Amino acid sequence: MKITQTALFSLVLAAVLTASGCGTQLSYGRVERDSAMTGGSLTFVYDEQTHTATFGGEGEVVAYYPADEALGRAAGNRVGVKIYAPSEISDYSKAKLEFEGAQFTAGSFMSKVYDQTQNYFVLTPLVSKNVTEFKLSVTWMQDSAAQQYIIKIADGTKFASAS
């Protein structure tokens, strides 16, 4: 009788945790600057405890990029971050990214090289003196807990103008 109650309690607890988004905990993947060094020669620091990528510093300048229709890029200052999937993940078809109010599903945001899906994605958000911090959430597989990341610009960082 006691074993049945314990088993039933375990099943109920598992269902509650899954429904509340407390699914499988995955390790965080590596986070680094994008290969193109979007933003220019900026200091980059990634804090593994808070999952925060910080760009710039006192007197450093974020580069300005003109609009590029081919890339779907609006004009402005940008920084670039590359976020790798946890080592336990090899199927990205269930991966979901939430960023700036948009949701990208089915791993559609993962980078592709020669039509092969890679184990990372790159974000190059527009930044300005008024917009210096972004939060994003990645769920790598169904029933896994969402991983939260922060991208921010350090105090004292300047922004190049269009000219």
C-alpha positions as CSV (number, residue, x, y, z in Angstrom):
1,M,0.0,0.0,0.0
2,K,2.8,2.4,0.9
3,I,4.6,1.7,-2.3
4,T,1.5,2.4,-4.3
5,Q,1.0,5.8,-2.6
6,T,4.7,6.7,-3.1
7,A,4.4,5.8,-6.8
8,L,1.2,7.8,-7.2
9,F,2.7,10.8,-5.4
10,S,5.8,10.6,-7.7
11,L,3.6,10.5,-10.8
12,V,1.6,13.5,-9.6
13,L,4.7,15.5,-8.7
14,A,6.3,14.8,-12.1
15,A,3.1,15.9,-13.9
16,V,3.0,19.1,-11.9
17,L,6.6,19.9,-12.5
18,T,6.3,19.3,-16.2
19,A,3.2,21.4,-16.5
20,S,4.8,24.3,-14.6
21,G,7.8,24.3,-17.0
22,C,10.2,22.7,-14.5
23,G,11.1,20.0,-17.0
24,T,14.5,18.3,-17.6
25,Q,17.4,20.5,-16.6
26,L,20.1,20.7,-19.3
27,S,23.6,22.1,-19.0
28,Y,24.1,25.5,-20.6
29,G,26.1,25.5,-23.8
30,R,29.0,27.8,-24.5
31,V,28.4,31.5,-25.2
32,E,30.8,33.7,-27.2
33,R,31.0,36.6,-29.6
34,D,29.8,35.9,-33.1
35,S,32.5,35.1,-35.7
36,A,31.9,38.4,-37.5
37,M,32.7,40.3,-34.3
38,T,29.5,42.4,-34.8
39,G,29.7,45.6,-32.9
40,G,33.4,46.1,-33.5
41,S,36.4,45.9,-31.1
42,L,34.4,45.6,-27.9
43,T,35.3,43.9,-24.6
44,F,33.2,40.8,-24.2
45,V,32.5,39.1,-20.9
46,Y,30.2,36.1,-20.3
47,D,29.2,35.4,-16.8
48,E,28.4,31.6,-16.5
49,Q,26.6,32.1,-13.2
50,T,24.1,34.7,-14.4
51,H,24.2,33.7,-18.1
52,T,24.9,37.3,-19.0
53,A,26.9,38.4,-22.1
54,T,28.2,41.9,-21.6
55,F,29.6,44.0,-24.4
56,G,31.7,47.2,-24.3
57,G,33.0,49.3,-21.5
58,E,34.0,52.9,-20.6
59,G,34.7,54.8,-23.8
60,E,34.3,51.8,-26.1
61,V,32.1,52.3,-29.2
62,V,29.5,50.0,-30.7
63,A,29.8,50.0,-34.5
64,Y,27.0,51.3,-36.7
65,Y,25.7,49.2,-39.6
66,P,23.7,50.5,-42.6
67,A,20.5,48.7,-43.6
68,D,20.9,45.6,-45.7
69,E,17.8,44.3,-47.4
70,A,19.5,41.1,-48.5
71,L,20.2,40.2,-44.8
72,G,16.9,41.6,-43.6
73,R,18.9,44.0,-41.4
74,A,17.7,47.4,-40.3
75,A,20.3,50.2,-39.9
76,G,21.7,50.8,-36.5
77,N,24.2,49.8,-33.8
78,R,24.5,46.0,-33.2
79,V,26.4,43.5,-31.2
80,G,26.6,39.8,-32.0
81,V,26.5,36.8,-29.7
82,K,26.8,33.0,-30.5
83,I,24.9,30.6,-28.2
84,Y,25.7,26.9,-28.5
85,A,23.2,24.1,-27.6
86,P,24.0,22.0,-24.6
87,S,26.2,19.0,-25.3
88,E,23.3,16.6,-24.6
89,I,21.3,18.0,-27.5
90,S,21.7,16.8,-31.1
91,D,18.2,17.1,-32.4
92,Y,17.1,20.8,-32.7
93,S,13.7,20.1,-34.3
94,K,11.9,20.9,-31.0
95,A,14.1,23.9,-30.0
96,K,12.2,27.1,-29.3
97,L,13.6,30.7,-28.9
98,E,11.8,33.6,-27.4
99,F,13.4,37.0,-28.1
100,E,12.0,40.5,-28.2
101,G,8.4,39.3,-28.2
102,A,8.9,36.9,-31.1
103,Q,8.9,33.2,-30.9
104,F,10.9,31.0,-33.2
105,T,10.0,27.3,-33.2
106,A,11.2,23.9,-34.6
107,G,14.8,24.9,-34.4
108,S,14.3,27.4,-37.2
109,F,16.7,29.9,-35.6
110,M,19.7,27.5,-35.5
111,S,22.5,28.5,-37.9
112,K,23.0,26.6,-41.1
113,V,26.2,26.0,-43.0
114,Y,25.9,24.4,-46.4
115,D,22.3,23.5,-45.5
116,Q,23.5,21.6,-42.4
117,T,22.0,22.7,-39.1
118,Q,24.7,23.7,-36.7
119,N,24.8,23.4,-32.9
120,Y,24.5,27.1,-32.3
121,F,22.6,30.2,-33.3
122,V,23.7,33.9,-33.6
123,L,21.8,37.0,-32.5
124,T,22.7,40.5,-33.6
125,P,20.2,42.8,-31.8
126,L,20.0,46.5,-32.4
127,V,21.3,48.4,-29.4
128,S,21.3,52.1,-28.5
129,K,21.8,54.3,-25.5
130,N,18.1,53.7,-24.7
131,V,18.1,49.9,-25.4
132,T,21.0,48.3,-23.6
133,E,19.7,45.0,-22.3
134,F,17.8,42.0,-23.8
135,K,16.5,38.8,-22.3
136,L,16.0,35.7,-24.2
137,S,14.7,32.2,-23.5
138,V,15.6,28.9,-25.2
139,T,13.9,25.6,-24.7
140,W,16.1,23.0,-26.4
141,M,13.7,20.1,-26.3
142,Q,10.2,19.3,-25.4
143,D,9.7,19.0,-21.7
144,S,13.0,20.6,-20.9
145,A,13.3,23.7,-18.7
146,A,13.8,27.0,-20.5
147,Q,17.3,28.5,-20.3
148,Q,17.4,32.2,-19.7
149,Y,20.2,34.5,-21.1
150,I,20.8,38.2,-20.9
151,I,22.7,40.4,-23.4
152,K,23.7,43.8,-22.2
153,I,25.8,46.8,-23.0
154,A,28.2,47.9,-20.2
155,D,27.9,51.4,-18.7
156,G,30.0,54.0,-20.4
157,T,29.8,52.4,-23.8
158,K,29.2,54.8,-26.7
159,F,27.4,54.3,-30.0
160,A,28.8,55.2,-33.4
161,S,26.6,57.4,-35.6
162,A,25.5,56.8,-39.2
163,S,28.1,59.2,-40.5
